[in-house]
């Protein structure tokens, strides 16, 4: 069992190594993630002149949407704790011509910003993966001005996100990895009813709203699905790298069987997904 310090180190290493894959897949992933990004941006009620902080920004797409809405005079502070991932966000901002952005390496559990210095915070699919999300949310509230808004996303349960859970369920079944405990950071750590609300209340937030956004994840064929999964998930990619060719073929076939219900006649895949979303006031 990893302690928090070891988990943070391993997580930073994995996200650093995953950055190139996320950059390669960013356009595809944002095409299906856009409904969540739009919900979050709407929830912070951006206004010209606002300072918006994005935590665990990854490719930065959600924050870049907000950056356009706080002009003139507003600033997006785009942050991630993995510098290579932040570089992906820099490149995406340059491609999109968004220039009112500051990029900083920031650990959300210890935010290097002054108290009450930002108007809004965005975090899409980040808090659930942090060693101490309660501390991170407390830090978030500290840096928000009174009445400032937070909007976050977190994945619903594995049964509603088979596109992500199927490969890991197979690794767990074979004993390759250990399943996370109910309080451990993981993709589905916030899926339990009441978890998000409880953490937000514990950090002192008010006006809490928790909702869900249904998505559809699309792939041209199984090879595309596998490529995206390997590019964007270092734990799965590392597990495959440690296997011999026969083992890799075996587990790939098993994942293909799990994904078969979502295969269409033309070989493409359309897989339902669900993200929880939440908003609150400081």
matplotlib code that plots the C-alpha trace (Angstrom):
import matplotlib.pyplot as plt

x = [0.0, 1.5, 1.6, 0.5, 4.0, 4.9, 1.5, 2.1, 5.6, 4.3, 1.3, 3.5, 5.8, 2.8, 1.2, 4.5, 5.0, 1.4, 1.6, 2.7, -0.2, -2.7, -1.3, -1.8, -5.3, -6.4, -8.6, -10.4, -10.9, -12.2, -14.7, -16.6, -15.7, -17.0, -20.4, -18.6, -16.3, -19.2, -21.2, -18.2, -17.5, -21.1, -21.2, -18.4, -20.3, -17.2, -17.2, -14.7, -11.9, -12.1, -9.1, -9.8, -7.6, -7.6, -6.2, -4.9, -5.5, -4.0, -4.4, -6.1, -9.2, -11.7, -9.8, -9.1, -12.9, -13.1, -10.2, -12.1, -15.0, -13.0, -11.7, -11.1, -8.9, -9.3, -6.7, -6.6, -4.0, -3.5, -1.8, -0.8, 1.6, 3.4, 5.4, 5.2, 1.4, 1.5, 3.5, 0.7, -1.7, 0.8, 0.8, -3.0, -3.3, -0.9, -2.7, -6.0, -4.6, -5.5, -3.0, -4.5, -3.1, -0.4, 1.0, 2.3, 3.4, 1.1, 0.2, -3.5, -2.9, -0.6, -1.6, 1.1, -1.3, -2.4, -5.6, -8.7, -6.8, -9.0, -12.6, -13.2, -11.7, -12.1, -11.0, -12.2, -11.5, -8.6, -9.7, -10.6, -7.0, -5.4, -3.9, -5.8, -8.8, -10.1, -6.9, -7.0, -10.6, -9.6, -6.8, -9.2, -11.6, -8.7, -7.6, -11.1, -12.5, -15.7, -18.5, -16.1, -17.2, -15.8, -16.8, -15.4, -15.9, -15.5, -16.3, -19.4, -19.1, -17.3, -20.6, -21.4, -17.9, -17.1, -14.8, -12.4, -13.2, -13.0, -9.2, -8.6, -11.2, -9.3, -6.0, -7.5, -9.1, -5.7, -4.0, -1.8, -2.9, -4.7, -8.1, -8.2, -9.8, -12.9, -10.9, -8.0, -7.6, -8.8, -10.9, -14.1, -13.2, -16.0, -18.7, -20.2, -23.4, -22.8, -19.0, -18.7, -21.2, -19.5, -16.1, -17.3, -19.2, -16.2, -14.1, -16.6, -18.3, -22.0, -24.7, -23.6, -25.1, -24.1, -25.4, -24.4, -23.6, -24.0, -21.5, -20.7, -17.2, -16.5, -13.8, -13.4, -12.6, -11.1, -7.5, -8.4, -9.9, -6.8, -4.5, -6.3, -6.4, -2.6, -1.8, -3.8, -3.5, 0.1, -1.0, -2.6, 0.3, 2.9, 1.0, 1.1, 4.7, 5.6, 3.8, 5.2, 3.5, 1.2, 0.0, -0.6, -2.6, -4.6, -5.6, -6.3, -8.7, -10.4, -10.9, -12.2, -14.8, -15.8, -16.2, -18.1, -21.6, -20.7, -19.4, -21.5, -22.0, -19.3, -16.8, -16.9, -17.7, -20.1, -19.7, -21.9, -20.1, -21.2, -19.4, -20.5, -20.3, -20.5, -20.5, -20.3, -19.6, -16.8]
y = [0.0, 3.4, 6.2, 9.7, 10.9, 7.9, 8.1, 11.8, 10.9, 8.0, 10.1, 13.0, 10.6, 8.9, 12.1, 13.5, 10.4, 10.5, 14.1, 13.3, 10.9, 13.4, 16.0, 13.6, 12.7, 16.1, 17.1, 13.7, 13.8, 17.3, 16.6, 14.2, 16.0, 19.4, 19.1, 18.7, 21.6, 23.8, 22.9, 23.8, 27.1, 28.1, 27.2, 29.7, 32.5, 34.1, 37.9, 40.3, 41.1, 37.8, 35.8, 32.1, 29.4, 26.0, 23.1, 19.8, 21.4, 18.7, 19.9, 23.0, 22.9, 23.8, 26.8, 28.0, 28.2, 30.4, 32.5, 33.8, 34.8, 36.9, 39.3, 42.1, 42.4, 38.9, 36.2, 32.4, 30.8, 27.4, 25.0, 21.3, 19.6, 17.9, 20.3, 18.2, 18.2, 22.0, 22.2, 20.5, 23.2, 25.9, 24.5, 24.3, 27.9, 29.0, 27.0, 28.5, 32.1, 32.5, 34.9, 36.0, 32.9, 32.4, 28.9, 27.7, 24.3, 24.1, 21.3, 21.6, 20.4, 23.3, 26.2, 28.9, 31.8, 34.5, 34.0, 35.4, 36.2, 34.5, 34.8, 31.3, 27.8, 25.0, 21.4, 18.8, 15.3, 16.2, 16.2, 12.5, 11.5, 13.6, 12.0, 14.4, 15.9, 17.4, 19.5, 20.4, 21.7, 23.6, 25.2, 26.0, 27.8, 29.7, 31.2, 32.1, 35.5, 35.5, 34.5, 33.1, 30.0, 26.5, 24.0, 20.5, 17.3, 13.7, 10.4, 8.5, 4.7, 2.1, 0.6, 4.0, 4.3, 0.9, 2.6, 3.3, 0.6, -2.5, -2.5, -2.1, -4.7, -7.2, -6.2, -6.6, -10.0, -11.3, -10.0, -7.6, -4.6, -4.2, -2.5, 0.8, 1.0, 3.0, 6.0, 5.7, 8.2, 6.7, 7.6, 6.6, 7.8, 10.4, 8.2, 7.2, 9.2, 12.0, 12.0, 15.2, 17.1, 16.0, 17.1, 20.5, 21.1, 19.9, 22.5, 25.3, 25.7, 26.7, 26.8, 23.3, 21.7, 18.2, 17.0, 14.6, 15.0, 12.1, 11.7, 9.4, 8.3, 7.4, 5.4, 4.4, 0.8, -1.2, -0.3, 3.3, 2.6, 0.7, 3.4, 6.1, 4.1, 3.3, 7.0, 8.4, 5.8, 5.2, 2.5, 0.4, 1.1, 0.2, -3.0, -4.0, -3.0, -5.5, -8.4, -10.7, -10.7, -13.6, -12.0, -8.7, -10.4, -12.3, -9.3, -7.2, -9.9, -9.9, -6.1, -6.4, -8.9, -6.5, -3.7, -5.8, -4.6, -1.1, -2.2, -1.1, -2.9, -0.7, -1.6, 1.7, 2.1, 4.4, 4.0, 5.8, 7.7, 9.8, 12.5, 14.0, 17.7, 20.1, 23.8, 25.7, 29.2, 30.1]
z = [0.0, -1.1, 1.4, 0.3, -0.4, -2.6, -4.3, -5.2, -6.7, -8.7, -9.9, -11.0, -12.9, -14.7, -15.7, -17.0, -19.1, -20.3, -21.5, -25.0, -25.4, -24.1, -26.5, -29.4, -28.4, -27.1, -30.0, -30.0, -26.2, -26.1, -28.8, -26.5, -23.3, -24.4, -22.6, -19.3, -20.0, -21.0, -17.8, -15.7, -17.4, -17.2, -13.5, -12.6, -14.2, -15.8, -16.3, -18.0, -15.7, -13.7, -12.6, -13.2, -11.8, -13.4, -11.3, -12.7, -16.1, -18.3, -21.9, -20.5, -22.8, -20.1, -18.8, -22.4, -22.9, -19.8, -20.8, -23.8, -21.6, -19.1, -21.7, -21.7, -18.6, -17.3, -16.8, -16.7, -14.5, -16.0, -13.7, -13.4, -11.1, -14.1, -16.2, -19.4, -19.2, -18.7, -21.9, -23.8, -22.5, -23.6, -27.1, -27.2, -26.1, -28.8, -31.4, -30.4, -30.2, -26.5, -24.9, -21.6, -19.8, -17.2, -16.9, -13.6, -12.1, -9.0, -6.7, -5.9, -2.3, -1.7, -4.0, -4.2, -4.5, -2.1, 0.0, -1.7, -5.0, -7.6, -8.7, -9.8, -9.9, -12.5, -12.0, -14.6, -13.4, -11.0, -7.3, -7.4, -8.3, -5.5, -2.4, -0.1, -2.0, 1.2, 1.6, -2.0, -1.7, 1.4, -0.5, -3.3, -1.0, 0.6, -2.7, -3.8, -3.0, -0.8, -3.1, -5.7, -7.6, -7.9, -10.6, -10.7, -12.7, -11.4, -13.1, -12.1, -11.3, -13.5, -14.7, -16.3, -17.8, -19.3, -21.9, -19.0, -16.5, -18.8, -19.2, -15.5, -14.5, -16.6, -15.0, -11.6, -12.5, -13.5, -10.4, -12.4, -10.3, -6.9, -6.9, -5.1, -1.7, -1.1, 0.2, -2.2, -5.0, -8.3, -11.4, -9.6, -6.1, -6.2, -7.6, -4.2, -3.5, -1.1, -1.5, -3.5, -1.4, 1.8, 0.7, -0.4, 2.8, 4.8, 3.0, 3.8, 0.5, 0.2, -2.5, -3.6, -6.7, -7.8, -11.2, -14.0, -17.6, -20.1, -22.8, -25.7, -26.4, -30.0, -31.8, -35.4, -34.5, -31.7, -32.7, -32.2, -28.8, -27.7, -29.0, -27.1, -23.9, -24.1, -25.0, -22.1, -19.3, -18.2, -15.6, -18.4, -20.8, -18.2, -17.4, -21.1, -21.5, -18.7, -20.4, -23.1, -26.6, -25.8, -22.6, -24.3, -27.1, -24.4, -22.4, -25.6, -26.7, -23.3, -23.4, -26.9, -25.6, -22.9, -25.4, -27.9, -26.9, -28.1, -31.5, -34.5, -37.8, -39.5, -36.8, -35.0, -31.3, -29.5, -25.7, -23.1, -20.4, -17.4, -15.6, -12.3, -12.1, -9.1, -8.4, -5.2, -3.7, -1.3]

ax = plt.figure().add_subplot(projection="3d")
ax.plot(x, y, z, "-o")
ax.set_aspect("equal")
plt.show()
